Amino acid sequence: MLRKAKTNEAQRRKQAESIRQRGIEQMAEHDPSATAKRQMNHKPYQAAVLIREQGEQMRRETAESWLKRKNVLI
């Protein structure tokens, strides 16, 4: 009885994995819809853009030069 339960669990895992894989393949074949693009502009994704911009700024300019540009005295 226990062996059958393990088999069923393994089959369910394989089936779930194949469903996920098909979904990923379908997403790769098609461009996102207008609704999906609009949803990507929500705050969590905007925060990622801001973080990326801050990282690029840190690569371009040192903290000392940034403070000097902002007229901040240390």
PQR file of N, CA, C, O and H, with PARSE charges and radii, in Angstrom:
ATOM      1  N   MET A   1       0.821  -1.197   0.000 -0.4000 1.5000
ATOM      2  CA  MET A   1       0.000   0.000   0.000 -0.0000 2.0000
ATOM      3  C   MET A   1       0.860   1.255   0.000  0.5500 1.7000
ATOM      4  O   MET A   1       0.587   2.208  -0.730 -0.5500 1.4000
ATOM      5  N   LEU A   2       1.894   1.248   0.819 -0.4000 1.5000
ATOM      6  CA  LEU A   2       2.778   2.403   0.908 -0.0000 2.0000
ATOM      7  C   LEU A   2       3.494   2.637  -0.420  0.5500 1.7000
ATOM      8  O   LEU A   2       3.692   3.776  -0.844 -0.5500 1.4000
ATOM      9  H   LEU A   2       2.116   0.474   1.412  0.4000 1.0000
ATOM     10  N   ARG A   3       3.873   1.545  -1.060 -0.4000 1.5000
ATOM     11  CA  ARG A   3       4.574   1.653  -2.335 -0.0000 2.0000
ATOM     12  C   ARG A   3       3.693   2.325  -3.393  0.5500 1.7000
ATOM     13  O   ARG A   3       4.182   3.126  -4.190 -0.5500 1.4000
ATOM     14  H   ARG A   3       3.711   0.620  -0.716  0.4000 1.0000
ATOM     15  N   LYS A   4       2.413   2.003  -3.400 -0.4000 1.5000
ATOM     16  CA  LYS A   4       1.498   2.589  -4.368 -0.0000 2.0000
ATOM     17  C   LYS A   4       1.377   4.093  -4.137  0.5500 1.7000
ATOM     18  O   LYS A   4       1.314   4.862  -5.096 -0.5500 1.4000
ATOM     19  H   LYS A   4       2.017   1.352  -2.753  0.4000 1.0000
ATOM     20  N   ALA A   5       1.345   4.517  -2.891 -0.4000 1.5000
ATOM     21  CA  ALA A   5       1.249   5.940  -2.585 -0.0000 2.0000
ATOM     22  C   ALA A   5       2.477   6.678  -3.107  0.5500 1.7000
ATOM     23  O   ALA A   5       2.360   7.782  -3.638 -0.5500 1.4000
ATOM     24  H   ALA A   5       1.396   3.893  -2.111  0.4000 1.0000
ATOM     25  N   LYS A   6       3.663   6.067  -2.956 -0.4000 1.5000
ATOM     26  CA  LYS A   6       4.877   6.697  -3.468 -0.0000 2.0000
ATOM     27  C   LYS A   6       4.818   6.811  -4.987  0.5500 1.7000
ATOM     28  O   LYS A   6       5.228   7.824  -5.553 -0.5500 1.4000
ATOM     29  H   LYS A   6       3.757   5.169  -2.524  0.4000 1.0000
ATOM     30  N   THR A   7       4.315   5.783  -5.639 -0.4000 1.5000
ATOM     31  CA  THR A   7       4.210   5.796  -7.092 -0.0000 2.0000
ATOM     32  C   THR A   7       3.265   6.902  -7.538  0.5500 1.7000
ATOM     33  O   THR A   7       3.567   7.647  -8.470 -0.5500 1.4000
ATOM     34  H   THR A   7       3.982   4.960  -5.179  0.4000 1.0000
ATOM     35  N   ASN A   8       2.131   7.007  -6.878 -0.4000 1.5000
ATOM     36  CA  ASN A   8       1.181   8.056  -7.227 -0.0000 2.0000
ATOM     37  C   ASN A   8       1.797   9.437  -7.029  0.5500 1.7000
ATOM     38  O   ASN A   8       1.598  10.337  -7.845 -0.5500 1.4000
ATOM     39  H   ASN A   8       1.885   6.402  -6.120  0.4000 1.0000
ATOM     40  N   GLU A   9       2.539   9.596  -5.949 -0.4000 1.5000
ATOM     41  CA  GLU A   9       3.186  10.882  -5.674 -0.0000 2.0000
ATOM     42  C   GLU A   9       4.204  11.209  -6.763  0.5500 1.7000
ATOM     43  O   GLU A   9       4.283  12.349  -7.220 -0.5500 1.4000
ATOM     44  H   GLU A   9       2.700   8.865  -5.286  0.4000 1.0000
ATOM     45  N   ALA A  10       4.972  10.219  -7.175 -0.4000 1.5000
ATOM     46  CA  ALA A  10       5.966  10.430  -8.231 -0.0000 2.0000
ATOM     47  C   ALA A  10       5.275  10.786  -9.543  0.5500 1.7000
ATOM     48  O   ALA A  10       5.739  11.657 -10.279 -0.5500 1.4000
ATOM     49  H   ALA A  10       4.907   9.293  -6.804  0.4000 1.0000
ATOM     50  N   GLN A  11       4.164  10.108  -9.834 -0.4000 1.5000
ATOM     51  CA  GLN A  11       3.423  10.406 -11.053 -0.0000 2.0000
ATOM     52  C   GLN A  11       2.868  11.827 -11.013  0.5500 1.7000
ATOM     53  O   GLN A  11       2.904  12.541 -12.016 -0.5500 1.4000
ATOM     54  H   GLN A  11       3.787   9.401  -9.236  0.4000 1.0000
ATOM     55  N   ARG A  12       2.361  12.231  -9.865 -0.4000 1.5000
ATOM     56  CA  ARG A  12       1.826  13.591  -9.728 -0.0000 2.0000
ATOM     57  C   ARG A  12       2.920  14.637  -9.926  0.5500 1.7000
ATOM     58  O   ARG A  12       2.708  15.664 -10.571 -0.5500 1.4000
ATOM     59  H   ARG A  12       2.331  11.651  -9.051  0.4000 1.0000
ATOM     60  N   ARG A  13       4.092  14.357  -9.358 -0.4000 1.5000
ATOM     61  CA  ARG A  13       5.220  15.292  -9.524 -0.0000 2.0000
ATOM     62  C   ARG A  13       5.614  15.419 -10.990  0.5500 1.7000
ATOM     63  O   ARG A  13       5.823  16.525 -11.488 -0.5500 1.4000
ATOM     64  H   ARG A  13       4.264  13.523  -8.834  0.4000 1.0000
ATOM     65  N   LYS A  14       5.717  14.283 -11.681 -0.4000 1.5000
ATOM     66  CA  LYS A  14       6.082  14.296 -13.098 -0.0000 2.0000
ATOM     67  C   LYS A  14       5.035  15.041 -13.918  0.5500 1.7000
ATOM     68  O   LYS A  14       5.374  15.813 -14.815 -0.5500 1.4000
ATOM     69  H   LYS A  14       5.547  13.384 -11.276  0.4000 1.0000
ATOM     70  N   GLN A  15       3.761  14.808 -13.608 -0.4000 1.5000
ATOM     71  CA  GLN A  15       2.689  15.473 -14.331 -0.0000 2.0000
ATOM     72  C   GLN A  15       2.736  16.981 -14.085  0.5500 1.7000
ATOM     73  O   GLN A  15       2.586  17.762 -15.024 -0.5500 1.4000
ATOM     74  H   GLN A  15       3.485  14.180 -12.879  0.4000 1.0000
ATOM     75  N   ALA A  16       2.939  17.393 -12.847 -0.4000 1.5000
ATOM     76  CA  ALA A  16       3.023  18.818 -12.526 -0.0000 2.0000
ATOM     77  C   ALA A  16       4.210  19.454 -13.235  0.5500 1.7000
ATOM     78  O   ALA A  16       4.106  20.568 -13.747 -0.5500 1.4000
ATOM     79  H   ALA A  16       3.061  16.758 -12.084  0.4000 1.0000
ATOM     80  N   GLU A  17       5.333  18.753 -13.268 -0.4000 1.5000
ATOM     81  CA  GLU A  17       6.529  19.275 -13.947 -0.0000 2.0000
ATOM     82  C   GLU A  17       6.281  19.431 -15.441  0.5500 1.7000
ATOM     83  O   GLU A  17       6.694  20.426 -16.036 -0.5500 1.4000
ATOM     84  H   GLU A  17       5.418  17.847 -12.852  0.4000 1.0000
ATOM     85  N   SER A  18       5.609  18.457 -16.052 -0.4000 1.5000
ATOM     86  CA  SER A  18       5.336  18.554 -17.490 -0.0000 2.0000
ATOM     87  C   SER A  18       4.372  19.702 -17.780  0.5500 1.7000
ATOM     88  O   SER A  18       4.513  20.378 -18.799 -0.5500 1.4000
ATOM     89  H   SER A  18       5.274  17.648 -15.569  0.4000 1.0000
ATOM     90  N   ILE A  19       3.403  19.931 -16.909 -0.4000 1.5000
ATOM     91  CA  ILE A  19       2.473  21.055 -17.086 -0.0000 2.0000
ATOM     92  C   ILE A  19       3.230  22.375 -16.975  0.5500 1.7000
ATOM     93  O   ILE A  19       3.020  23.283 -17.779 -0.5500 1.4000
ATOM     94  H   ILE A  19       3.289  19.381 -16.081  0.4000 1.0000
ATOM     95  N   ARG A  20       4.107  22.481 -15.982 -0.4000 1.5000
ATOM     96  CA  ARG A  20       4.919  23.701 -15.834 -0.0000 2.0000
ATOM     97  C   ARG A  20       5.790  23.923 -17.062  0.5500 1.7000
ATOM     98  O   ARG A  20       5.901  25.045 -17.558 -0.5500 1.4000
ATOM     99  H   ARG A  20       4.278  21.743 -15.329  0.4000 1.0000
ATOM    100  N   GLN A  21       6.407  22.855 -17.549 -0.4000 1.5000
ATOM    101  CA  GLN A  21       7.297  22.964 -18.707 -0.0000 2.0000
ATOM    102  C   GLN A  21       6.521  23.422 -19.938  0.5500 1.7000
ATOM    103  O   GLN A  21       7.003  24.266 -20.694 -0.5500 1.4000
ATOM    104  H   GLN A  21       6.317  21.944 -17.146  0.4000 1.0000
ATOM    105  N   ARG A  22       5.320  22.871 -20.148 -0.4000 1.5000
ATOM    106  CA  ARG A  22       4.499  23.300 -21.281 -0.0000 2.0000
ATOM    107  C   ARG A  22       4.137  24.769 -21.171  0.5500 1.7000
ATOM    108  O   ARG A  22       4.151  25.493 -22.166 -0.5500 1.4000
ATOM    109  H   ARG A  22       4.928  22.186 -19.534  0.4000 1.0000
ATOM    110  N   GLY A  23       3.812  25.214 -19.958 -0.4000 1.5000
ATOM    111  CA  GLY A  23       3.484  26.620 -19.751 -0.0000 2.0000
ATOM    112  C   GLY A  23       4.654  27.525 -20.063  0.5500 1.7000
ATOM    113  O   GLY A  23       4.482  28.581 -20.672 -0.5500 1.4000
ATOM    114  H   GLY A  23       3.801  24.626 -19.149  0.4000 1.0000
ATOM    115  N   ILE A  24       5.847  27.119 -19.649 -0.4000 1.5000
ATOM    116  CA  ILE A  24       7.047  27.913 -19.928 -0.0000 2.0000
ATOM    117  C   ILE A  24       7.306  27.969 -21.428  0.5500 1.7000
ATOM    118  O   ILE A  24       7.649  29.025 -21.959 -0.5500 1.4000
ATOM    119  H   ILE A  24       5.986  26.261 -19.154  0.4000 1.0000
ATOM    120  N   GLU A  25       7.147  26.849 -22.108 -0.4000 1.5000
ATOM    121  CA  GLU A  25       7.357  26.817 -23.557 -0.0000 2.0000
ATOM    122  C   GLU A  25       6.357  27.719 -24.271  0.5500 1.7000
ATOM    123  O   GLU A  25       6.720  28.418 -25.217 -0.5500 1.4000
ATOM    124  H   GLU A  25       6.869  25.991 -21.676  0.4000 1.0000
ATOM    125  N   GLN A  26       5.106  27.709 -23.827 -0.4000 1.5000
ATOM    126  CA  GLN A  26       4.100  28.565 -24.446 -0.0000 2.0000
ATOM    127  C   GLN A  26       4.406  30.036 -24.205  0.5500 1.7000
ATOM    128  O   GLN A  26       4.216  30.861 -25.099 -0.5500 1.4000
ATOM    129  H   GLN A  26       4.811  27.141 -23.058  0.4000 1.0000
ATOM    130  N   MET A  27       4.878  30.375 -23.005 -0.4000 1.5000
ATOM    131  CA  MET A  27       5.227  31.765 -22.723 -0.0000 2.0000
ATOM    132  C   MET A  27       6.395  32.215 -23.591  0.5500 1.7000
ATOM    133  O   MET A  27       6.444  33.373 -24.008 -0.5500 1.4000
ATOM    134  H   MET A  27       5.032  29.704 -22.279  0.4000 1.0000
ATOM    135  N   ALA A  28       7.332  31.320 -23.867 -0.4000 1.5000
ATOM    136  CA  ALA A  28       8.493  31.671 -24.681 -0.0000 2.0000
ATOM    137  C   ALA A  28       8.099  31.900 -26.136  0.5500 1.7000
ATOM    138  O   ALA A  28       8.745  32.681 -26.836 -0.5500 1.4000
ATOM    139  H   ALA A  28       7.293  30.380 -23.528  0.4000 1.0000
ATOM    140  N   GLU A  29       7.047  31.229 -26.596 -0.4000 1.5000
ATOM    141  CA  GLU A  29       6.629  31.345 -27.987 -0.0000 2.0000
ATOM    142  C   GLU A  29       5.872  32.632 -28.277  0.5500 1.7000
ATOM    143  O   GLU A  29       5.911  33.118 -29.407 -0.5500 1.4000
ATOM    144  H   GLU A  29       6.523  30.595 -26.028  0.4000 1.0000
ATOM    145  N   HIS A  30       5.190  33.193 -27.297 -0.4000 1.5000
ATOM    146  CA  HIS A  30       4.313  34.334 -27.536 -0.0000 2.0000
ATOM    147  C   HIS A  30       4.771  35.558 -26.757  0.5500 1.7000
ATOM    148  O   HIS A  30       5.299  35.445 -25.650 -0.5500 1.4000
ATOM    149  H   HIS A  30       5.158  32.798 -26.379  0.4000 1.0000
ATOM    150  N   ASP A  31       4.560  36.735 -27.354 -0.4000 1.5000
ATOM    151  CA  ASP A  31       4.832  37.982 -26.642 -0.0000 2.0000
ATOM    152  C   ASP A  31       3.789  38.169 -25.550  0.5500 1.7000
ATOM    153  O   ASP A  31       2.664  37.687 -25.687 -0.5500 1.4000
ATOM    154  H   ASP A  31       4.131  36.827 -28.253  0.4000 1.0000
ATOM    155  N   PRO A  32       4.143  38.866 -24.461 -0.5600 1.5000
ATOM    156  CA  PRO A  32       3.165  39.096 -23.397  0.2800 2.0000
ATOM    157  C   PRO A  32       2.026  39.994 -23.882  0.5500 1.7000
ATOM    158  O   PRO A  32       2.217  40.847 -24.749 -0.5500 1.4000
ATOM    159  N   SER A  33       0.862  39.791 -23.320 -0.4000 1.5000
ATOM    160  CA  SER A  33      -0.298  40.586 -23.707 -0.0000 2.0000
ATOM    161  C   SER A  33      -0.162  42.005 -23.165  0.5500 1.7000
ATOM    162  O   SER A  33       0.717  42.287 -22.351 -0.5500 1.4000
ATOM    163  H   SER A  33       0.706  39.098 -22.616  0.4000 1.0000
ATOM    164  N   ALA A  34      -1.033  42.885 -23.621 -0.4000 1.5000
ATOM    165  CA  ALA A  34      -1.021  44.272 -23.144 -0.0000 2.0000
ATOM    166  C   ALA A  34      -1.294  44.319 -21.644  0.5500 1.7000
ATOM    167  O   ALA A  34      -0.711  45.132 -20.927 -0.5500 1.4000
ATOM    168  H   ALA A  34      -1.747  42.656 -24.282  0.4000 1.0000
ATOM    169  N   THR A  35      -2.174  43.450 -21.177 -0.4000 1.5000
ATOM    170  CA  THR A  35      -2.479  43.403 -19.745 -0.0000 2.0000
ATOM    171  C   THR A  35      -1.249  42.990 -18.946  0.5500 1.7000
ATOM    172  O   THR A  35      -0.958  43.578 -17.905 -0.5500 1.4000
ATOM    173  H   THR A  35      -2.648  42.790 -21.760  0.4000 1.0000
ATOM    174  N   ALA A  36      -0.536  41.997 -19.422 -0.4000 1.5000
ATOM    175  CA  ALA A  36       0.671  41.548 -18.721 -0.0000 2.0000
ATOM    176  C   ALA A  36       1.726  42.645 -18.707  0.5500 1.7000
ATOM    177  O   ALA A  36       2.401  42.845 -17.697 -0.5500 1.4000
ATOM    178  H   ALA A  36      -0.772  41.519 -20.268  0.4000 1.0000
ATOM    179  N   LYS A  37       1.871  43.352 -19.811 -0.4000 1.5000
ATOM    180  CA  LYS A  37       2.834  44.459 -19.856 -0.0000 2.0000
ATOM    181  C   LYS A  37       2.447  45.547 -18.870  0.5500 1.7000
ATOM    182  O   LYS A  37       3.306  46.121 -18.199 -0.5500 1.4000
ATOM    183  H   LYS A  37       1.322  43.191 -20.631  0.4000 1.0000
ATOM    184  N   ARG A  38       1.153  45.830 -18.782 -0.4000 1.5000
ATOM    185  CA  ARG A  38       0.672  46.856 -17.852 -0.0000 2.0000
ATOM    186  C   ARG A  38       0.925  46.427 -16.407  0.5500 1.7000
ATOM    187  O   ARG A  38       1.289  47.251 -15.569 -0.5500 1.4000
ATOM    188  H   ARG A  38       0.455  45.364 -19.326  0.4000 1.0000
ATOM    189  N   GLN A  39       0.736  45.155 -16.118 -0.4000 1.5000
ATOM    190  CA  GLN A  39       0.961  44.658 -14.762 -0.0000 2.0000
ATOM    191  C   GLN A  39       2.428  44.734 -14.369  0.5500 1.7000
ATOM    192  O   GLN A  39       2.745  44.859 -13.186 -0.5500 1.4000
ATOM    193  H   GLN A  39       0.440  44.485 -16.799  0.4000 1.0000
ATOM    194  N   MET A  40       3.324  44.661 -15.342 -0.4000 1.5000
ATOM    195  CA  MET A  40       4.757  44.742 -15.042 -0.0000 2.0000
ATOM    196  C   MET A  40       5.166  46.152 -14.627  0.5500 1.7000
ATOM    197  O   MET A  40       6.279  46.347 -14.139 -0.5500 1.4000
ATOM    198  H   MET A  40       3.067  44.559 -16.303  0.4000 1.0000
ATOM    199  N   ASN A  41       4.299  47.129 -14.809 -0.4000 1.5000
ATOM    200  CA  ASN A  41       4.616  48.497 -14.415 -0.0000 2.0000
ATOM    201  C   ASN A  41       4.172  48.806 -12.996  0.5500 1.7000
ATOM    202  O   ASN A  41       4.246  49.959 -12.572 -0.5500 1.4000
ATOM    203  H   ASN A  41       3.395  46.971 -15.205  0.4000 1.0000
ATOM    204  N   HIS A  42       3.714  47.812 -12.254 -0.4000 1.5000
ATOM    205  CA  HIS A  42       3.297  48.046 -10.874 -0.0000 2.0000
ATOM    206  C   HIS A  42       4.507  48.255  -9.979  0.5500 1.7000
ATOM    207  O   HIS A  42       5.638  47.965 -10.370 -0.5500 1.4000
ATOM    208  H   HIS A  42       3.654  46.876 -12.598  0.4000 1.0000
ATOM    209  N   LYS A  43       4.268  48.751  -8.800 -0.4000 1.5000
ATOM    210  CA  LYS A  43       5.322  49.189  -7.895 -0.0000 2.0000
ATOM    211  C   LYS A  43       6.454  48.190  -7.642  0.5500 1.7000
ATOM    212  O   LYS A  43       7.610  48.611  -7.654 -0.5500 1.4000
ATOM    213  H   LYS A  43       3.350  48.988  -8.483  0.4000 1.0000
ATOM    214  N   PRO A  44       6.203  46.909  -7.414 -0.5600 1.5000
ATOM    215  CA  PRO A  44       7.349  46.025  -7.159  0.2800 2.0000
ATOM    216  C   PRO A  44       8.346  46.018  -8.312  0.5500 1.7000
ATOM    217  O   PRO A  44       9.555  45.967  -8.087 -0.5500 1.4000
ATOM    218  N   TYR A  45       7.848  46.068  -9.543 -0.4000 1.5000
ATOM    219  CA  TYR A  45       8.728  46.057 -10.697 -0.0000 2.0000
ATOM    220  C   TYR A  45       9.391  47.416 -10.870  0.5500 1.7000
ATOM    221  O   TYR A  45      10.536  47.492 -11.317 -0.5500 1.4000
ATOM    222  H   TYR A  45       6.865  46.109  -9.725  0.4000 1.0000
ATOM    223  N   GLN A  46       8.685  48.494 -10.522 -0.4000 1.5000
ATOM    224  CA  GLN A  46       9.285  49.820 -10.588 -0.0000 2.0000
ATOM    225  C   GLN A  46      10.415  49.924  -9.575  0.5500 1.7000
ATOM    226  O   GLN A  46      11.429  50.565  -9.853 -0.5500 1.4000
ATOM    227  H   GLN A  46       7.756  48.432 -10.158  0.4000 1.0000
ATOM    228  N   ALA A  47      10.264  49.315  -8.417 -0.4000 1.5000
ATOM    229  CA  ALA A  47      11.327  49.333  -7.409 -0.0000 2.0000
ATOM    230  C   ALA A  47      12.571  48.648  -7.959  0.5500 1.7000
ATOM    231  O   ALA A  47      13.688  49.090  -7.693 -0.5500 1.4000
ATOM    232  H   ALA A  47       9.440  48.795  -8.191  0.4000 1.0000
ATOM    233  N   ALA A  48      12.392  47.587  -8.713 -0.4000 1.5000
ATOM    234  CA  ALA A  48      13.540  46.903  -9.303 -0.0000 2.0000
ATOM    235  C   ALA A  48      14.277  47.823 -10.268  0.5500 1.7000
ATOM    236  O   ALA A  48      15.506  47.810 -10.331 -0.5500 1.4000
ATOM    237  H   ALA A  48      11.484  47.228  -8.929  0.4000 1.0000
ATOM    238  N   VAL A  49      13.521  48.622 -11.021 -0.4000 1.5000
ATOM    239  CA  VAL A  49      14.145  49.569 -11.947 -0.0000 2.0000
ATOM    240  C   VAL A  49      14.942  50.609 -11.173  0.5500 1.7000
ATOM    241  O   VAL A  49      16.062  50.946 -11.556 -0.5500 1.4000
ATOM    242  H   VAL A  49      12.522  48.633 -10.971  0.4000 1.0000
ATOM    243  N   LEU A  50      14.371  51.118 -10.086 -0.4000 1.5000
ATOM    244  CA  LEU A  50      15.080  52.112  -9.278 -0.0000 2.0000
ATOM    245  C   LEU A  50      16.356  51.531  -8.677  0.5500 1.7000
ATOM    246  O   LEU A  50      17.392  52.196  -8.659 -0.5500 1.4000
ATOM    247  H   LEU A  50      13.461  50.844  -9.774  0.4000 1.0000
ATOM    248  N   ILE A  51      16.288  50.314  -8.194 -0.4000 1.5000
ATOM    249  CA  ILE A  51      17.467  49.664  -7.619 -0.0000 2.0000
ATOM    250  C   ILE A  51      18.539  49.487  -8.685  0.5500 1.7000
ATOM    251  O   ILE A  51      19.723  49.695  -8.421 -0.5500 1.4000
ATOM    252  H   ILE A  51      15.447  49.774  -8.209  0.4000 1.0000
ATOM    253  N   ARG A  52      18.126  49.105  -9.885 -0.4000 1.5000
ATOM    254  CA  ARG A  52      19.081  48.938 -10.978 -0.0000 2.0000
ATOM    255  C   ARG A  52      19.742  50.272 -11.316  0.5500 1.7000
ATOM    256  O   ARG A  52      20.953  50.329 -11.531 -0.5500 1.4000
ATOM    257  H   ARG A  52      17.164  48.936 -10.100  0.4000 1.0000
ATOM    258  N   GLU A  53      18.949  51.348 -11.363 -0.4000 1.5000
ATOM    259  CA  GLU A  53      19.502  52.672 -11.651 -0.0000 2.0000
ATOM    260  C   GLU A  53      20.490  53.103 -10.574  0.5500 1.7000
ATOM    261  O   GLU A  53      21.527  53.690 -10.883 -0.5500 1.4000
ATOM    262  H   GLU A  53      17.966  51.302 -11.189  0.4000 1.0000
ATOM    263  N   GLN A  54      20.175  52.815  -9.313 -0.4000 1.5000
ATOM    264  CA  GLN A  54      21.098  53.159  -8.232 -0.0000 2.0000
ATOM    265  C   GLN A  54      22.406  52.383  -8.376  0.5500 1.7000
ATOM    266  O   GLN A  54      23.482  52.935  -8.147 -0.5500 1.4000
ATOM    267  H   GLN A  54      19.332  52.338  -9.063  0.4000 1.0000
ATOM    268  N   GLY A  55      22.319  51.127  -8.748 -0.4000 1.5000
ATOM    269  CA  GLY A  55      23.521  50.325  -8.956 -0.0000 2.0000
ATOM    270  C   GLY A  55      24.387  50.880 -10.072  0.5500 1.7000
ATOM    271  O   GLY A  55      25.612  50.921  -9.957 -0.5500 1.4000
ATOM    272  H   GLY A  55      21.444  50.679  -8.934  0.4000 1.0000
ATOM    273  N   GLU A  56      23.740  51.310 -11.162 -0.4000 1.5000
ATOM    274  CA  GLU A  56      24.491  51.903 -12.266 -0.0000 2.0000
ATOM    275  C   GLU A  56      25.143  53.208 -11.830  0.5500 1.7000
ATOM    276  O   GLU A  56      26.277  53.497 -12.211 -0.5500 1.4000
ATOM    277  H   GLU A  56      22.745  51.277 -11.255  0.4000 1.0000
ATOM    278  N   GLN A  57      24.430  53.993 -11.033 -0.4000 1.5000
ATOM    279  CA  GLN A  57      24.987  55.246 -10.526 -0.0000 2.0000
ATOM    280  C   GLN A  57      26.206  54.966  -9.647  0.5500 1.7000
ATOM    281  O   GLN A  57      27.200  55.689  -9.709 -0.5500 1.4000
ATOM    282  H   GLN A  57      23.508  53.758 -10.723  0.4000 1.0000
ATOM    283  N   MET A  58      26.128  53.920  -8.832 -0.4000 1.5000
ATOM    284  CA  MET A  58      27.247  53.574  -7.956 -0.0000 2.0000
ATOM    285  C   MET A  58      28.470  53.147  -8.771  0.5500 1.7000
ATOM    286  O   MET A  58      29.606  53.377  -8.357 -0.5500 1.4000
ATOM    287  H   MET A  58      25.321  53.332  -8.781  0.4000 1.0000
ATOM    288  N   ARG A  59      28.237  52.529  -9.924 -0.4000 1.5000
ATOM    289  CA  ARG A  59      29.356  52.141 -10.780 -0.0000 2.0000
ATOM    290  C   ARG A  59      29.991  53.356 -11.446  0.5500 1.7000
ATOM    291  O   ARG A  59      31.207  53.397 -11.635 -0.5500 1.4000
ATOM    292  H   ARG A  59      27.314  52.343 -10.261  0.4000 1.0000
ATOM    293  N   ARG A  60      29.171  54.348 -11.803 -0.4000 1.5000
ATOM    294  CA  ARG A  60      29.671  55.527 -12.505 -0.0000 2.0000
ATOM    295  C   ARG A  60      30.398  56.496 -11.592  0.5500 1.7000
ATOM    296  O   ARG A  60      31.337  57.165 -12.025 -0.5500 1.4000
ATOM    297  H   ARG A  60      28.184  54.315 -11.649  0.4000 1.0000
ATOM    298  N   GLU A  61      29.980  56.584 -10.330 -0.4000 1.5000
ATOM    299  CA  GLU A  61      30.420  57.680  -9.477 -0.0000 2.0000
ATOM    300  C   GLU A  61      30.695  57.167  -8.062  0.5500 1.7000
ATOM    301  O   GLU A  61      29.960  56.327  -7.542 -0.5500 1.4000
ATOM    302  H   GLU A  61      29.218  56.041  -9.978  0.4000 1.0000
ATOM    303  N   THR A  62      31.748  57.678  -7.454 -0.4000 1.5000
ATOM    304  CA  THR A  62      32.067  57.277  -6.086 -0.0000 2.0000
ATOM    305  C   THR A  62      31.168  58.029  -5.112  0.5500 1.7000
ATOM    306  O   THR A  62      30.553  59.035  -5.467 -0.5500 1.4000
ATOM    307  H   THR A  62      32.345  58.361  -7.876  0.4000 1.0000
ATOM    308  N   ALA A  63      31.100  57.535  -3.891 -0.4000 1.5000
ATOM    309  CA  ALA A  63      30.285  58.190  -2.864 -0.0000 2.0000
ATOM    310  C   ALA A  63      30.809  59.590  -2.576  0.5500 1.7000
ATOM    311  O   ALA A  63      30.026  60.517  -2.372 -0.5500 1.4000
ATOM    312  H   ALA A  63      31.599  56.718  -3.603  0.4000 1.0000
ATOM    313  N   GLU A  64      32.133  59.750  -2.557 -0.4000 1.5000
ATOM    314  CA  GLU A  64      32.719  61.062  -2.274 -0.0000 2.0000
ATOM    315  C   GLU A  64      32.345  62.082  -3.341  0.5500 1.7000
ATOM    316  O   GLU A  64      31.998  63.218  -3.017 -0.5500 1.4000
ATOM    317  H   GLU A  64      32.770  58.997  -2.722  0.4000 1.0000
ATOM    318  N   SER A  65      32.413  61.687  -4.612 -0.4000 1.5000
ATOM    319  CA  SER A  65      32.060  62.632  -5.678 -0.0000 2.0000
ATOM    320  C   SER A  65      30.564  62.950  -5.655  0.5500 1.7000
ATOM    321  O   SER A  65      30.163  64.074  -5.958 -0.5500 1.4000
ATOM    322  H   SER A  65      32.695  60.764  -4.875  0.4000 1.0000
ATOM    323  N   TRP A  66      29.740  61.965  -5.296 -0.4000 1.5000
ATOM    324  CA  TRP A  66      28.299  62.223  -5.211 -0.0000 2.0000
ATOM    325  C   TRP A  66      28.003  63.223  -4.097  0.5500 1.7000
ATOM    326  O   TRP A  66      27.219  64.154  -4.284 -0.5500 1.4000
ATOM    327  H   TRP A  66      30.065  61.052  -5.050  0.4000 1.0000
ATOM    328  N   LEU A  67      28.638  63.028  -2.928 -0.4000 1.5000
ATOM    329  CA  LEU A  67      28.433  63.951  -1.810 -0.0000 2.0000
ATOM    330  C   LEU A  67      28.918  65.350  -2.166  0.5500 1.7000
ATOM    331  O   LEU A  67      28.278  66.342  -1.815 -0.5500 1.4000
ATOM    332  H   LEU A  67      29.274  62.272  -2.776  0.4000 1.0000
ATOM    333  N   LYS A  68      30.043  65.429  -2.858 -0.4000 1.5000
ATOM    334  CA  LYS A  68      30.570  66.734  -3.264 -0.0000 2.0000
ATOM    335  C   LYS A  68      29.595  67.417  -4.228  0.5500 1.7000
ATOM    336  O   LYS A  68      29.344  68.616  -4.114 -0.5500 1.4000
ATOM    337  H   LYS A  68      30.563  64.624  -3.143  0.4000 1.0000
ATOM    338  N   ARG A  69      29.050  66.652  -5.174 -0.4000 1.5000
ATOM    339  CA  ARG A  69      28.100  67.202  -6.150 -0.0000 2.0000
ATOM    340  C   ARG A  69      26.830  67.698  -5.468  0.5500 1.7000
ATOM    341  O   ARG A  69      26.238  68.688  -5.899 -0.5500 1.4000
ATOM    342  H   ARG A  69      29.255  65.678  -5.267  0.4000 1.0000
ATOM    343  N   LYS A  70      26.408  67.012  -4.401 -0.4000 1.5000
ATOM    344  CA  LYS A  70      25.201  67.402  -3.664 -0.0000 2.0000
ATOM    345  C   LYS A  70      25.493  68.441  -2.581  0.5500 1.7000
ATOM    346  O   LYS A  70      24.592  68.834  -1.840 -0.5500 1.4000
ATOM    347  H   LYS A  70      26.889  66.209  -4.051  0.4000 1.0000
ATOM    348  N   ASN A  71      26.746  68.886  -2.487 -0.4000 1.5000
ATOM    349  CA  ASN A  71      27.165  69.875  -1.485 -0.0000 2.0000
ATOM    350  C   ASN A  71      26.894  69.399  -0.062  0.5500 1.7000
ATOM    351  O   ASN A  71      26.414  70.162   0.777 -0.5500 1.4000
ATOM    352  H   ASN A  71      27.477  68.567  -3.089  0.4000 1.0000
ATOM    353  N   VAL A  72      27.202  68.147   0.199 -0.4000 1.5000
ATOM    354  CA  VAL A  72      27.034  67.582   1.534 -0.0000 2.0000
ATOM    355  C   VAL A  72      28.395  67.569   2.210  0.5500 1.7000
ATOM    356  O   VAL A  72      29.358  67.024   1.672 -0.5500 1.4000
ATOM    357  H   VAL A  72      27.592  67.527  -0.483  0.4000 1.0000
ATOM    358  N   LEU A  73      28.471  68.171   3.389 -0.4000 1.5000
ATOM    359  CA  LEU A  73      29.727  68.204   4.135 -0.0000 2.0000
ATOM    360  C   LEU A  73      29.807  66.993   5.048  0.5500 1.7000
ATOM    361  O   LEU A  73      28.823  66.607   5.679 -0.5500 1.4000
ATOM    362  H   LEU A  73      27.689  68.614   3.826  0.4000 1.0000
ATOM    363  N   ILE A  74      30.977  66.406   5.109 -0.4000 1.5000
ATOM    364  CA  ILE A  74      31.172  65.233   5.969 -0.0000 2.0000
ATOM    365  C   ILE A  74      31.829  65.665   7.255  0.5500 1.7000
ATOM    366  O   ILE A  74      32.086  64.834   8.126 -0.5500 1.4000
ATOM    367  H   ILE A  74      31.776  66.719   4.596  0.4000 1.0000
TER
END
